[in-house]
Amino acid sequence: MSGLREFQLPFEDILIHCWESPKRGPALLFFHGSGTGAQTSSNFKAVLAPLSERYRVLATDLVGYGQSGMRTREPFFDMEMWGRQVKALIDYSGEPSVVLVGHSLSASFVLKAAAVDERVTGVIATSPFGVTYPVAPDLKGWSFPASPEALRTQAERTVFDRTKIDGDEVDLRWKTLNRPGYRDYFGRMYPNNRQYYLDLSALTDEELSAIRCPVVLMHGANDGSFGPDKTSLVLGKKIENADVIILNKCGHSIALEHPDKFIGIVDTYFGRTEH
């Protein structure tokens, strides 16, 4: 992701890995999803550099993901901690007004931030968590792949066009997953079934009604994790200033599969935001 400075930011006795573009234009802060080996360099690699040409871009790997550090004590799946990480990046930006971009699980964090932080003047949520619904009791949470081939199979489930998961993407995720001690850490982060994590990530109706800023909910029509009717369309009815955009021939990883459409939506909604 050329043009962006990489650095480590102290956060609660952990170093979180961040990217930052030169200070110009509206501020966009990015938070990736929770899939196996997911990280900023995976979810947003196709859009950060182009957007950094006209926005102030800030991004971070979540604690326990990518190049960020790991917690030393449980719980490792900690919604409140990740929410504080969102606030820490807003604080670091020093901006009075920011637009938050949250993918998948991180959509919950950025929506929660928008409900309480007046500095959040816009949200883009792709393939969002944020509401709960019944899932099969035996539907497991995220599991550590046994091999690069198994990892490729997992990652391919997030896209409509499987060629988007190339060798470089698999190598990046596999290298991340094989950090010292990470196999055990990941297993302890996701020991429960899928219902547990959906329930923890859900916003209350009170939180959703407190969101006043413009919100764009983007969802792939072919999302194999959960369809737009499960989350985006539900959220869109509960958030006052929300638009829902459904992309055809698109899976769970919107910014990876359709970077031009993603960038166009950012420009359309927030390109003229005054900061």
C-alpha positions as CSV (number, residue, x, y, z in Angstrom):
1,M,0.0,0.0,0.0
2,S,2.4,2.6,-1.3
3,G,2.1,6.2,-0.2
4,L,1.1,5.3,3.4
5,R,3.3,5.5,6.4
6,E,3.3,2.4,8.6
7,F,3.9,2.8,12.4
8,Q,3.1,1.2,15.7
9,L,0.8,3.0,18.1
10,P,0.7,2.2,21.8
11,F,-2.7,1.1,23.0
12,E,-3.4,-0.4,26.4
13,D,0.1,-1.9,26.8
14,I,-0.2,-3.3,23.2
15,L,1.3,-2.0,20.0
16,I,-1.2,-1.7,17.3
17,H,0.0,-1.6,13.7
18,C,-1.3,1.4,11.7
19,W,-1.1,3.1,8.3
20,E,-1.4,6.8,7.7
21,S,-1.5,9.0,4.6
22,P,-0.3,12.6,4.5
23,K,-2.7,15.0,6.2
24,R,-5.1,16.2,3.5
25,G,-8.8,16.2,2.9
26,P,-11.6,14.5,4.9
27,A,-10.5,11.9,7.4
28,L,-11.3,8.2,6.7
29,L,-10.6,5.7,9.4
30,F,-10.6,2.0,8.4
31,F,-11.3,-1.1,10.5
32,H,-11.1,-4.6,9.0
33,G,-13.2,-7.8,9.6
34,S,-12.7,-10.9,11.6
35,G,-12.1,-13.7,9.2
36,T,-9.3,-16.2,9.4
37,G,-6.1,-14.2,8.8
38,A,-8.1,-11.0,8.1
39,Q,-6.2,-7.7,8.4
40,T,-6.1,-4.3,6.9
41,S,-3.7,-5.4,4.1
42,S,-6.2,-8.1,3.2
43,N,-9.6,-6.3,3.4
44,F,-8.6,-2.9,2.1
45,K,-5.5,-3.3,0.1
46,A,-7.2,-2.3,-3.2
47,V,-8.7,1.0,-1.9
48,L,-6.4,2.6,0.6
49,A,-3.7,3.9,-1.8
50,P,-6.2,5.4,-4.3
51,L,-8.2,7.0,-1.5
52,S,-5.1,8.4,0.2
53,E,-4.6,10.7,-2.9
54,R,-7.5,12.9,-1.8
55,Y,-8.4,11.9,1.8
56,R,-6.5,11.6,5.1
57,V,-6.5,7.8,5.5
58,L,-5.9,6.1,8.8
59,A,-6.1,2.3,9.3
60,T,-5.2,-0.2,11.9
61,D,-5.1,-3.9,12.5
62,L,-7.3,-4.9,15.3
63,V,-5.7,-6.3,18.5
64,G,-5.1,-10.0,17.9
65,Y,-5.0,-9.6,14.1
66,G,-2.5,-8.8,11.3
67,Q,0.6,-7.0,12.6
68,S,-0.9,-5.7,15.8
69,G,0.0,-7.2,19.2
70,M,-2.0,-9.8,21.2
71,R,-3.6,-9.5,24.6
72,T,-1.9,-11.3,27.5
73,R,-5.1,-12.3,29.2
74,E,-8.6,-13.3,28.2
75,P,-11.1,-12.5,26.9
76,F,-9.4,-12.3,23.5
77,F,-12.7,-11.7,21.8
78,D,-13.5,-8.4,23.5
79,M,-16.0,-6.1,21.8
80,E,-15.5,-3.3,24.4
81,M,-11.7,-3.4,23.9
82,W,-12.0,-3.2,20.1
83,G,-14.4,-0.3,20.6
84,R,-11.8,1.5,22.7
85,Q,-9.3,0.8,19.9
86,V,-11.7,2.7,17.5
87,K,-11.8,5.6,19.9
88,A,-8.0,5.5,20.3
89,L,-7.5,5.9,16.5
90,I,-10.1,8.8,16.4
91,D,-8.1,10.4,19.3
92,Y,-4.8,9.9,17.4
93,S,-6.2,11.6,14.3
94,G,-6.8,14.8,16.2
95,E,-9.6,15.6,13.8
96,P,-12.8,17.2,14.9
97,S,-14.7,15.2,12.3
98,V,-14.1,11.7,10.9
99,V,-15.8,9.1,8.7
100,L,-15.4,5.6,10.0
101,V,-15.2,2.5,7.7
102,G,-16.0,-0.8,9.3
103,H,-16.0,-4.2,7.6
104,S,-18.0,-7.1,8.9
105,L,-17.5,-7.4,12.6
106,S,-15.9,-3.9,12.8
107,A,-19.2,-2.5,11.5
108,S,-20.5,-3.0,15.0
109,F,-17.6,-1.0,16.5
110,V,-18.0,2.0,14.2
111,L,-21.7,2.1,14.5
112,K,-21.4,2.0,18.3
113,A,-18.9,4.8,18.1
114,A,-21.2,6.9,15.9
115,A,-23.9,6.5,18.5
116,V,-21.9,8.2,21.2
117,D,-19.0,10.2,19.6
118,E,-19.9,13.6,18.0
119,R,-16.7,13.5,16.1
120,V,-18.1,10.7,13.9
121,T,-19.8,12.5,11.0
122,G,-20.2,9.5,8.7
123,V,-20.1,5.7,8.6
124,I,-19.5,3.2,5.8
125,A,-20.3,-0.4,6.9
126,T,-19.6,-3.2,4.5
127,S,-21.2,-6.6,5.0
128,P,-22.0,-5.5,8.6
129,F,-22.5,-7.4,11.8
130,G,-24.7,-5.4,14.2
131,V,-27.9,-7.4,14.6
132,T,-28.5,-10.9,15.7
133,Y,-30.7,-13.7,14.3
134,P,-31.0,-17.4,14.9
135,V,-28.3,-19.6,13.2
136,A,-27.9,-23.3,13.2
137,P,-26.7,-24.5,16.6
138,D,-23.9,-26.5,15.1
139,L,-22.6,-23.6,13.0
140,K,-19.0,-23.2,14.3
141,G,-17.1,-20.0,14.8
142,W,-13.9,-19.2,13.0
143,S,-11.5,-22.2,12.9
144,F,-7.7,-22.3,12.3
145,P,-7.0,-23.9,8.9
146,A,-4.8,-27.0,8.7
147,S,-2.9,-25.9,5.6
148,P,-2.6,-23.1,3.1
149,E,-5.0,-25.0,0.8
150,A,-7.6,-25.1,3.6
151,L,-7.0,-21.4,4.2
152,R,-7.6,-20.7,0.5
153,T,-10.9,-22.5,0.7
154,Q,-12.0,-20.5,3.7
155,A,-11.0,-17.2,2.1
156,E,-12.7,-18.1,-1.2
157,R,-16.0,-18.3,0.7
158,T,-15.8,-14.5,1.2
159,V,-15.8,-13.6,-2.6
160,F,-18.0,-14.2,-5.6
161,D,-15.0,-14.1,-7.9
162,R,-12.6,-16.7,-6.5
163,T,-9.7,-15.3,-8.5
164,K,-9.6,-12.4,-6.0
165,I,-8.0,-14.9,-3.6
166,D,-4.6,-15.3,-5.2
167,G,-1.4,-16.8,-4.0
168,D,-0.2,-13.5,-2.5
169,E,-3.4,-13.2,-0.4
170,V,-3.1,-16.8,0.8
171,D,0.6,-16.3,1.7
172,L,-0.2,-13.1,3.6
173,R,-2.8,-14.7,5.7
174,W,-0.8,-17.9,6.3
175,K,2.2,-15.9,7.4
176,T,0.0,-13.9,9.8
177,L,-1.6,-17.0,11.2
178,N,1.7,-18.7,11.9
179,R,3.1,-16.0,14.2
180,P,4.6,-17.5,17.4
181,G,1.8,-18.5,19.7
182,Y,-1.0,-17.4,17.4
183,R,-2.6,-20.8,16.8
184,D,-3.5,-21.1,20.5
185,Y,-4.5,-17.4,20.7
186,F,-6.9,-17.7,17.8
187,G,-8.5,-20.9,19.1
188,R,-9.1,-19.2,22.5
189,M,-10.5,-16.1,20.7
190,Y,-13.1,-18.2,18.9
191,P,-14.0,-21.2,21.0
192,N,-17.8,-20.8,20.6
193,N,-20.4,-21.3,17.9
194,R,-21.4,-18.5,15.5
195,Q,-24.5,-17.5,17.5
196,Y,-22.4,-16.4,20.4
197,Y,-20.5,-13.9,18.3
198,L,-23.5,-12.6,16.5
199,D,-25.2,-12.0,19.9
200,L,-22.2,-10.2,21.3
201,S,-21.9,-7.9,18.3
202,A,-25.5,-6.8,18.1
203,L,-26.4,-3.1,18.8
204,T,-29.5,-2.3,20.9
205,D,-32.3,-0.4,19.4
206,E,-31.4,2.5,21.6
207,E,-27.9,2.6,20.2
208,L,-29.1,2.5,16.7
209,S,-31.6,5.2,17.2
210,A,-28.8,7.4,18.7
211,I,-26.9,7.4,15.4
212,R,-27.6,10.7,13.6
213,C,-24.8,10.9,11.1
214,P,-25.2,9.6,7.5
215,V,-24.6,5.9,7.3
216,V,-24.0,3.8,4.1
217,L,-24.5,0.1,4.5
218,M,-23.0,-1.9,1.6
219,H,-23.7,-5.6,1.1
220,G,-22.9,-8.2,-1.6
221,A,-26.0,-9.9,-3.0
222,N,-24.0,-13.1,-3.1
223,D,-22.6,-12.9,0.5
224,G,-22.0,-16.5,1.6
225,S,-21.6,-15.5,5.3
226,F,-25.0,-13.9,5.6
227,G,-27.3,-12.1,3.2
228,P,-28.3,-8.5,3.2
229,D,-31.7,-9.4,4.5
230,K,-30.1,-10.6,7.7
231,T,-28.3,-7.5,8.7
232,S,-28.0,-4.5,6.3
233,L,-31.6,-4.2,5.4
234,V,-32.6,-4.6,9.1
235,L,-30.1,-2.0,10.2
236,G,-31.2,0.3,7.4
237,K,-34.7,0.4,8.8
238,K,-33.5,1.3,12.3
239,I,-30.9,3.9,11.6
240,E,-32.4,7.3,10.8
241,N,-30.0,8.5,8.0
242,A,-29.0,5.1,6.5
243,D,-28.9,4.1,2.9
244,V,-28.5,0.5,1.9
245,I,-26.6,-0.4,-1.3
246,I,-26.6,-4.0,-2.6
247,L,-24.0,-5.0,-5.1
248,N,-24.6,-7.8,-7.6
249,K,-22.0,-10.5,-8.3
250,C,-20.4,-9.6,-5.0
251,G,-19.6,-11.7,-1.9
252,H,-18.6,-10.7,1.6
253,S,-15.4,-8.8,0.8
254,I,-16.8,-5.7,-1.0
255,A,-13.7,-3.5,-1.0
256,L,-11.6,-6.3,-2.3
257,E,-14.0,-7.5,-5.1
258,H,-15.3,-4.1,-6.2
259,P,-12.8,-1.4,-5.3
260,D,-13.9,1.1,-7.9
261,K,-17.5,0.9,-6.8
262,F,-16.4,1.2,-3.2
263,I,-14.3,4.3,-3.9
264,G,-17.1,5.8,-6.0
265,I,-19.5,5.4,-3.0
266,V,-17.0,7.1,-0.7
267,D,-16.7,10.0,-3.0
268,T,-20.4,10.3,-3.6
269,Y,-21.3,10.4,0.1
270,F,-18.3,11.9,1.8
271,G,-16.1,13.5,-0.8
272,R,-17.4,17.0,0.0
273,T,-17.6,16.6,3.7
274,E,-16.1,19.6,5.4
275,H,-13.5,18.8,8.1
